[in-house]
Structure formats: C-alpha cells, structure tokens
Amino acid sequence: MSMARTVSLKTNGRVFRPGYSRGFSLLELLIVIALLAIIGSIATGYYVNVIKNIELHTTAAGVISDLKRAQAGAMAGEGGVRWGVHFVNGVDDYYQVFSTPTDFSAASTTIASTVYLSQQITFSDPASDFTADVLFERIRGTATATAIILASPDETRTITISATGSAY
C-alpha cells in the first residue's frame, strides 16, 4: 500500500504547502484597481464642485467688503464726495470702487480700485453688456436699494444692498 505524503514547510510560524498561492491573483488586483479608479473619479468631481462654490462665495464676500468700504468712505465724508461701486457686465466682468461729486459718469470721478472677476464667475445682474452703480450718500451712507447677482456654472449668489446702505 502506497501512501501519498504531503510535505509542509514551516517558516516563522507559517505553514506553506505546495500548490497553494502566497499572493494575490491578477484578477484580484484588477478589481481593486477598478474600485480605486471609480472612487477617485467620484471624489474628483465632488472636489471640483466644492472649489467652484468656494470661489463664488469668496468673490461675493469680496464684493460685500468693497461695498462696505465705499459706504464707510461716504459716511466718513472722505474727500467731501460720494462713494460708490460701479459694476460692469461685459467681455470681462469687473467692478470699480469710486468717489465722485455727482455720479459715475462725472468727469471728476476718481477710481479707487478695479477688481476683475475670475473666468468662472460672472454677473447675471446687471445683465450682459450693461452696468449698475451703487452710490452711497455722504454722511448718511444710504443708497438706492438694489441687488447684484453673481453666477458660476452651478450656482448663483445674490448680494442685496438695502436703502439704508447695508450689503449682505
């Protein structure tokens, strides 16, 4: 009678038997790589949207800050003139903080700063090829109530300027 004998090797407490694999198969590795690729693509899409939303909210915060700066200039009576913000929706959307004795079209208007919006952010109000002015009265800091709307491909943000001059 012949008996088959199984040879086992023992190394560092592990038993290895001939005919058994010690690693991962090619199929197992391909499945893991495919799962990682799917998870990575989902995470990348989410990350891109988050960055766009952060850019829109950061731009809106900058516009509000500049509106408050113009209102503060008017209330402090800086230069003895009115202060305001001029919004331009054109080829390049931008806005300008300015001071003037009357309105933006006056010859003596002084531009304090100009801020261009990024390519991903545009004005949807004022409408395309139009402008809008927010002009603060000297000392009182009041303005005509209006709204400025910023838009990104996925979201919009409305900045409201109240009659008392508050921007939010």
C-alpha positions as CSV (number, residue, x, y, z in Angstrom):
1,M,0.0,0.0,0.0
2,S,1.3,3.3,-1.0
3,M,0.6,6.4,0.9
4,A,0.9,9.9,-0.5
5,R,2.9,12.1,1.7
6,T,2.3,15.9,1.9
7,V,5.3,18.0,2.5
8,S,4.8,21.1,4.6
9,L,7.4,23.7,5.2
10,K,7.3,25.8,8.3
11,T,8.9,29.2,8.3
12,N,8.5,31.8,11.2
13,G,5.4,30.0,12.3
14,R,3.7,29.9,8.9
15,V,2.9,26.7,7.1
16,F,3.4,26.7,3.3
17,R,2.0,23.8,1.3
18,P,3.0,23.2,-2.3
19,G,0.3,24.0,-4.8
20,Y,-1.1,26.9,-2.8
21,S,-0.6,30.5,-3.9
22,R,1.0,33.0,-1.5
23,G,0.0,36.3,-3.3
24,F,-2.9,38.0,-5.0
25,S,-4.1,36.9,-8.4
26,L,-4.2,39.2,-11.3
27,L,-8.0,39.3,-11.2
28,E,-8.0,40.4,-7.6
29,L,-5.5,43.2,-8.4
30,L,-7.6,44.4,-11.3
31,I,-10.7,44.5,-9.2
32,V,-9.0,46.6,-6.6
33,I,-7.6,49.0,-9.2
34,A,-11.0,49.4,-10.8
35,L,-12.7,50.1,-7.4
36,L,-10.0,52.7,-6.6
37,A,-10.5,54.4,-10.0
38,I,-14.2,54.6,-9.5
39,I,-13.9,56.1,-6.0
40,G,-11.2,58.5,-7.3
41,S,-13.4,59.8,-10.1
42,I,-16.3,60.4,-7.8
43,A,-14.1,62.3,-5.3
44,T,-12.6,64.4,-8.1
45,G,-16.0,65.5,-9.3
46,Y,-17.1,66.4,-5.8
47,Y,-13.8,68.3,-5.2
48,V,-14.2,70.4,-8.4
49,N,-17.7,71.5,-7.4
50,V,-16.6,72.4,-3.9
51,I,-13.8,74.6,-5.3
52,K,-16.2,76.4,-7.6
53,N,-18.6,77.1,-4.7
54,I,-15.8,78.3,-2.6
55,E,-14.7,80.7,-5.4
56,L,-18.2,82.1,-5.8
57,H,-18.6,82.7,-2.0
58,T,-15.2,84.2,-1.8
59,T,-15.9,86.6,-4.7
60,A,-19.3,87.5,-3.1
61,A,-17.5,88.3,0.2
62,G,-15.0,90.5,-1.6
63,V,-17.8,92.4,-3.3
64,I,-19.6,92.9,0.0
65,S,-16.4,94.1,1.6
66,D,-15.8,96.6,-1.2
67,L,-19.4,97.9,-0.9
68,K,-18.9,98.4,2.9
69,R,-15.6,100.1,2.2
70,A,-17.4,102.5,-0.2
71,Q,-20.1,103.2,2.3
72,A,-17.6,103.9,5.0
73,G,-15.8,106.4,2.7
74,A,-19.1,108.2,2.1
75,M,-20.1,108.2,5.8
76,A,-16.7,109.5,6.8
77,G,-17.0,112.2,4.2
78,E,-13.7,111.3,2.6
79,G,-12.8,113.9,0.0
80,G,-16.1,115.7,0.6
81,V,-17.7,113.5,-2.2
82,R,-20.0,110.5,-2.6
83,W,-18.6,107.0,-2.8
84,G,-19.9,104.0,-4.8
85,V,-19.3,100.8,-6.7
86,H,-19.7,100.5,-10.5
87,F,-20.4,97.0,-11.8
88,V,-19.7,96.1,-15.5
89,N,-21.1,93.0,-17.2
90,G,-19.1,92.8,-20.4
91,V,-16.4,90.8,-22.1
92,D,-14.6,90.8,-18.8
93,D,-16.8,91.3,-15.8
94,Y,-15.4,93.7,-13.2
95,Y,-16.3,96.3,-10.7
96,Q,-14.8,99.6,-9.6
97,V,-14.8,101.4,-6.2
98,F,-15.0,105.1,-7.0
99,S,-15.6,108.6,-5.5
100,T,-17.5,111.3,-7.3
101,P,-19.2,114.6,-6.6
102,T,-22.3,113.5,-8.5
103,D,-22.3,110.1,-10.2
104,F,-20.0,107.6,-12.0
105,S,-20.3,109.5,-15.4
106,A,-18.9,112.7,-13.9
107,A,-15.6,113.9,-15.3
108,S,-14.1,114.3,-11.8
109,T,-14.8,110.7,-10.8
110,T,-11.8,109.0,-9.2
111,I,-11.4,105.2,-9.4
112,A,-10.0,103.9,-6.1
113,S,-9.7,100.2,-7.2
114,T,-10.8,97.8,-10.0
115,V,-11.5,94.2,-9.4
116,Y,-11.9,91.7,-12.3
117,L,-13.9,88.5,-11.7
118,S,-12.4,85.1,-12.5
119,Q,-13.4,83.3,-15.7
120,Q,-15.7,81.0,-13.8
121,I,-17.7,83.9,-12.1
122,T,-19.9,86.3,-14.0
123,F,-22.6,88.9,-13.2
124,S,-26.1,87.8,-14.2
125,D,-27.4,91.1,-12.9
126,P,-26.5,93.6,-14.2
127,A,-27.4,91.9,-17.5
128,S,-24.9,91.2,-20.2
129,D,-23.4,94.4,-21.7
130,F,-25.0,96.6,-19.0
131,T,-23.7,98.4,-15.9
132,A,-25.0,99.1,-12.5
133,D,-24.0,101.7,-9.9
134,V,-24.4,101.6,-6.2
135,L,-23.9,105.1,-4.9
136,F,-23.7,106.0,-1.2
137,E,-24.8,109.4,0.1
138,R,-22.3,111.4,2.0
139,I,-22.5,111.3,5.8
140,R,-25.7,109.1,5.9
141,G,-24.3,106.2,3.9
142,T,-27.7,105.4,2.3
143,A,-28.2,104.0,-1.2
144,T,-30.9,103.1,-3.6
145,A,-32.0,99.5,-2.8
146,T,-30.7,97.1,-5.4
147,A,-29.3,93.6,-5.9
148,I,-26.2,92.3,-7.7
149,I,-26.2,88.6,-8.8
150,L,-23.0,86.6,-9.2
151,A,-23.2,83.3,-11.1
152,S,-20.9,80.3,-11.5
153,P,-21.8,77.4,-13.8
154,D,-23.6,75.6,-10.9
155,E,-24.8,78.2,-8.5
156,T,-25.8,81.9,-8.1
157,R,-25.3,84.3,-5.2
158,T,-27.4,87.4,-4.7
159,I,-25.9,90.4,-3.0
160,T,-28.6,92.7,-1.7
161,I,-28.0,96.4,-0.9
162,S,-30.8,97.9,1.2
163,A,-32.0,101.5,1.3
164,T,-30.0,102.0,4.5
165,G,-26.8,101.0,2.6
166,S,-26.4,97.6,4.2
167,A,-24.9,95.0,1.9
168,Y,-25.5,91.3,2.6
